[in-house]
Amino acid sequence: MGQKGFWDFSERQQKLAEKKEFLIDLDELVPWETFRPRLESIYDKPRKSRAGRKPIDVILMFKLLILQQMYNISDDELEYQVNDRLSFMRFLHLGLEDSVPDAKTVWLFKDELRKQGLVEGLFEQFGSYLNTAGYQAQCGQIIDATLVPVPKQRNDKPENAKIKQGKVPEDWQDKPQKLSQKDTDARWTQKNGVSHYGYKNHINRDAGHGFIRRYQVTDAAVHDSQVLGQLLDADNSDDELWADSAYLSAAIVEVLGWMGFVSHINERAYRNRPLSEQQKADNRERSKTRARVEHVFGTMVNEMGGKMVRTIGIARAEVMLGLKNLTYNLKRFVFWQKQERIVDAAV
């Protein structure tokens, strides 16, 4: 074992920089300071005393949450990984001598985001930045939804019946600790004959630059078509709209036409009414564009540790999925910025 040198830490950080690890690009290219004014509202509370430790920098806390979504890890695992990994420390601008916010601090910060309803505002703020940076929504919009699993609840039939009625089972009301661990918002649904429990992340991805422009979080039992109206983006420069056959109905197509959208929703077969060869060909053509939305969900599964949410209740699921969608947009922004660097270098 070699002797520890004074410059060892700096040399290892330099080696990371030479490899251009993704977190370095994320740190350098994302305009983190634009989020500060909105985030600092978390600390806009009168302090009882000037004594004691000052609040942790909000950008540091925000970047911790982005790291968490990048790798889909728990609060405890996040604390461990930041202490363990040089790349995480570099991204957060922390040295070996600096203390790392613990899991409880991370949880409390997220809970303040929930209480103050800040996540959607942060998402929209970055969307505004994208517009000013030249990444306006264009080429039409693609709508889709993905199931988001949560830890399954072990309830009996009477308890599930109460939950479906929007009520809390009587024996839970006297047990606050048990109730706090029960998700009364998540729901079961079936897809392709397989049962799923949790929520849905409904998104609108623009067909041009590929950013998530709008999103909605619902329980898993809500049909995709029910939130279509909340996902439509009036700011997209083109009128085309793509979606799979789950969104198809005569009423939806009529309303979309009335609103000025050009519908490219896939057609579906019905009992005793199979699709014609022309309809199948049209669906294949539509799917060439519609399938781009799968890049979003594929990235979340293959590059961001999966879609599973470990929180309890839809309010906290909205925070986590809002941050997940924002993190995807940050990754996409880094991609486009690096593409521009390549083009500039070639000129």
C-alpha positions in Angstrom: 0.0 0.0 0.0 1.5 3.4 -1.0 1.9 6.3 1.3 -0.9 8.9 1.2 0.3 12.1 -0.5 -0.9 15.6 -0.1 -2.2 15.9 -3.7 -3.8 12.5 -4.0 -7.4 13.8 -3.8 -6.8 16.5 -6.4 -5.0 14.0 -8.7 -8.0 11.6 -8.6 -10.4 14.4 -9.3 -8.3 15.4 -12.3 -8.4 11.9 -13.6 -12.2 12.0 -13.4 -12.2 15.3 -15.3 -10.0 13.9 -18.1 -12.5 11.1 -18.6 -15.3 13.7 -18.9 -17.6 11.7 -16.7 -21.3 12.7 -17.2 -21.7 14.3 -13.8 -19.0 16.8 -14.7 -20.9 17.9 -17.8 -24.1 18.0 -15.8 -22.4 20.3 -13.2 -20.9 22.5 -15.8 -23.7 22.9 -18.4 -26.8 23.2 -16.3 -27.7 26.7 -15.1 -28.1 25.7 -11.4 -28.2 29.3 -10.1 -31.5 29.9 -12.0 -33.2 27.6 -9.5 -31.9 29.5 -6.4 -34.6 32.2 -6.0 -37.5 29.6 -6.0 -35.6 27.2 -3.8 -34.7 29.8 -1.2 -38.3 30.3 -0.4 -37.9 27.0 1.6 -35.8 29.0 4.2 -38.1 32.0 4.2 -39.1 31.5 7.8 -38.1 33.6 10.7 -35.4 32.0 12.8 -35.8 32.0 16.5 -32.1 32.7 17.0 -29.1 33.6 14.9 -27.2 31.0 16.9 -26.6 27.5 15.6 -25.7 26.1 12.2 -26.8 28.1 9.1 -29.1 26.3 6.6 -27.4 24.2 4.0 -27.1 25.8 0.6 -30.3 25.2 -1.4 -28.4 24.4 -4.6 -26.4 21.7 -2.8 -29.6 20.2 -1.5 -31.3 20.4 -4.9 -28.3 18.7 -6.6 -28.5 16.0 -4.1 -32.1 15.3 -5.2 -31.1 15.3 -8.8 -28.4 12.7 -7.9 -31.0 10.7 -6.2 -33.2 10.7 -9.3 -30.3 10.0 -11.6 -29.7 6.7 -9.8 -33.1 6.1 -8.2 -31.6 5.5 -4.7 -33.1 5.9 -1.2 -32.2 8.8 1.1 -29.9 6.5 3.2 -28.2 5.1 0.1 -27.7 8.7 -1.2 -26.0 9.7 2.0 -23.7 6.7 1.8 -22.9 7.1 -1.9 -22.0 10.8 -1.5 -19.6 10.0 1.3 -18.2 7.1 -0.8 -17.9 8.4 -4.4 -15.5 11.0 -5.6 -17.6 11.7 -8.6 -20.6 12.6 -6.4 -18.4 14.8 -4.2 -17.1 16.6 -7.2 -20.6 17.2 -8.6 -21.6 18.7 -5.3 -18.4 20.7 -4.9 -17.6 19.0 -1.6 -14.2 18.2 -0.3 -13.1 15.4 2.0 -13.2 17.9 4.9 -16.9 18.9 4.2 -19.8 17.3 5.9 -22.5 15.6 3.8 -26.2 16.2 4.5 -27.6 13.2 6.2 -30.7 11.2 5.0 -33.0 12.9 7.4 -32.0 16.3 6.1 -32.6 15.2 2.5 -36.1 13.9 3.5 -37.0 17.1 5.3 -35.9 19.2 2.3 -38.1 17.1 -0.1 -41.0 17.4 2.3 -40.7 21.2 2.2 -40.8 21.0 -1.6 -44.0 19.0 -1.2 -45.6 21.3 1.4 -44.8 24.5 -0.6 -45.7 22.9 -4.0 -42.4 23.9 -5.5 -41.5 21.0 -7.8 -43.9 21.8 -10.6 -42.7 25.4 -10.5 -39.1 24.2 -10.8 -40.0 22.0 -13.7 -41.8 24.9 -15.5 -38.9 27.3 -14.7 -36.5 25.0 -16.5 -39.0 24.8 -19.4 -38.9 28.6 -19.7 -35.1 28.5 -19.6 -35.1 25.9 -22.5 -37.3 28.3 -24.5 -34.9 31.2 -24.1 -31.9 28.9 -24.8 -33.4 28.0 -28.2 -35.0 24.7 -27.4 -38.6 25.6 -27.9 -41.2 22.9 -28.2 -41.6 22.1 -31.9 -42.5 19.4 -34.5 -45.7 18.4 -32.6 -46.2 16.6 -29.3 -46.3 12.9 -28.3 -48.5 11.8 -25.4 -48.0 8.7 -23.4 -48.1 7.3 -19.8 -46.1 4.7 -17.9 -46.9 2.7 -14.8 -44.9 3.5 -11.7 -44.6 0.7 -9.2 -44.6 1.4 -5.4 -44.2 -1.1 -2.5 -47.2 -3.4 -2.5 -49.7 -3.1 0.4 -50.8 -6.2 2.3 -54.4 -5.3 3.0 -57.4 -7.6 3.4 -60.5 -7.3 1.3 -62.5 -5.2 3.7 -59.6 -2.8 4.0 -59.2 -2.5 0.3 -63.0 -1.9 -0.1 -62.8 1.0 2.3 -59.8 2.5 0.5 -61.5 2.3 -2.9 -64.4 4.3 -1.3 -61.9 6.9 -0.2 -62.2 6.0 3.4 -59.6 5.0 6.0 -60.3 1.6 7.7 -61.4 2.2 11.3 -58.7 0.1 13.0 -56.0 2.2 11.2 -57.2 5.5 12.6 -56.1 4.6 16.1 -52.7 3.5 14.9 -50.9 6.5 13.4 -47.7 4.6 12.9 -49.4 2.0 10.9 -51.5 4.5 9.0 -48.3 6.4 8.0 -47.0 3.3 6.2 -50.2 2.7 4.3 -50.6 4.1 0.8 -54.3 4.9 0.4 -53.8 6.7 -2.9 -52.1 4.0 -5.0 -54.3 1.6 -7.0 -54.2 -1.7 -8.8 -54.6 -1.9 -12.6 -54.1 -4.5 -15.3 -52.0 -4.2 -18.4 -51.7 -7.1 -20.9 -53.2 -9.4 -18.3 -50.6 -8.5 -15.6 -51.6 -6.7 -12.4 -49.7 -3.6 -11.4 -49.9 -1.5 -8.2 -48.9 2.1 -8.0 -49.2 5.3 -10.0 -48.9 6.6 -13.6 -46.6 9.2 -14.9 -48.4 10.9 -17.9 -46.1 13.0 -20.1 -46.1 15.2 -23.1 -42.7 15.0 -25.1 -42.2 17.4 -27.9 -41.3 15.6 -31.2 -38.4 18.0 -31.9 -36.0 18.4 -29.1 -37.4 15.5 -27.1 -38.0 17.3 -23.7 -40.9 16.5 -21.4 -43.0 19.7 -21.7 -45.9 18.7 -19.4 -46.8 15.9 -17.0 -49.4 14.7 -14.6 -49.3 12.1 -11.9 -52.3 9.9 -11.1 -53.0 6.6 -9.5 -52.5 3.6 -11.8 -56.2 3.0 -12.3 -56.8 6.3 -14.1 -57.3 5.7 -17.8 -54.7 7.4 -20.0 -57.3 9.4 -22.0 -58.7 11.0 -18.8 -55.7 13.4 -18.5 -55.1 14.1 -22.2 -56.5 17.6 -21.8 -54.1 18.5 -19.0 -51.1 17.4 -21.1 -51.8 19.4 -24.3 -49.1 22.0 -24.9 -50.4 25.1 -26.6 -46.8 26.5 -26.9 -45.7 23.8 -29.3 -45.0 25.4 -32.7 -46.6 22.6 -34.7 -50.1 21.2 -34.4 -49.5 17.5 -34.9 -50.3 15.2 -31.9 -49.3 11.5 -31.6 -50.6 9.0 -29.1 -51.3 5.3 -28.9 -54.8 3.8 -29.3 -55.6 4.1 -25.6 -56.3 7.8 -26.4 -58.6 7.1 -29.3 -62.3 8.0 -29.2 -64.6 9.9 -31.5 -65.1 12.6 -28.9 -61.4 13.1 -28.4 -60.6 13.3 -32.1 -63.5 15.8 -32.6 -62.3 18.0 -29.7 -58.7 17.9 -30.9 -59.9 19.0 -34.3 -61.9 21.8 -32.8 -58.8 22.9 -30.9 -56.7 23.0 -34.1 -54.7 19.8 -33.5 -53.9 17.4 -36.3 -54.5 14.0 -34.7 -52.2 11.1 -35.4 -53.6 8.8 -32.7 -53.2 5.1 -33.5 -56.4 3.3 -34.5 -57.4 0.1 -32.7 -59.3 -3.0 -33.6 -62.6 -4.0 -32.0 -64.4 -7.3 -31.6 -65.5 -8.4 -35.1 -63.9 -5.3 -36.5 -60.3 -6.0 -37.2 -58.0 -3.3 -38.7 -57.8 -3.1 -42.4 -54.4 -3.4 -44.1 -54.5 0.3 -44.8 -55.2 1.1 -41.1 -52.3 -1.2 -40.1 -50.0 0.6 -42.5 -51.2 4.0 -41.2 -50.5 2.9 -37.6 -47.0 1.8 -38.6 -46.3 5.2 -40.1 -47.6 7.0 -37.0 -45.6 4.8 -34.7 -42.3 5.9 -36.3 -42.9 9.2 -34.5 -45.0 8.0 -31.6 -42.3 5.5 -30.5 -39.9 8.4 -29.7 -41.7 8.8 -26.4 -40.4 5.4 -25.4 -37.0 7.0 -25.2 -38.1 8.8 -22.1 -39.3 5.8 -20.2 -36.4 3.7 -21.5 -33.9 6.2 -20.2 -35.6 6.2 -16.8 -35.4 2.4 -16.7 -32.0 1.8 -18.2 -30.0 4.9 -17.3 -31.8 6.3 -14.2 -32.2 3.2 -12.1 -35.8 2.5 -12.8 -39.2 4.1 -12.2 -40.1 2.7 -8.8 -41.2 5.2 -6.1 -40.5 4.3 -2.5 -42.7 7.1 -0.9 -46.2 6.8 0.6 -49.1 8.7 -0.9 -49.7 10.6 -4.2 -48.5 13.9 -2.9 -45.0 12.5 -2.3 -45.2 10.5 -5.5 -45.8 13.8 -7.4 -42.6 15.3 -5.8 -40.5 12.3 -6.8 -41.9 11.9 -10.3 -41.8 15.7 -10.9 -38.1 15.6 -10.0 -37.6 12.5 -12.2 -39.1 14.3 -15.2 -37.0 17.3 -14.5 -33.9 15.2 -14.2 -34.6 13.6 -17.5 -34.8 17.1 -19.0 -31.5 18.1 -17.5 -29.9 15.0 -19.0 -31.5 15.9 -22.4 -30.2 19.4 -22.1 -26.7 18.2 -21.5 -27.0 16.0 -24.6 -28.0 18.9 -26.8 -25.3 21.2 -25.4 -22.6 18.6 -26.1 -24.0 18.2 -29.6 -23.6 21.9 -30.1 -20.0 21.7 -28.9 -19.2 19.0 -31.4 -20.7 21.1 -34.2 -18.8 24.2 -33.1 -15.6 22.3 -32.9 -16.1 21.0 -36.4 -16.6 24.4 -37.9 
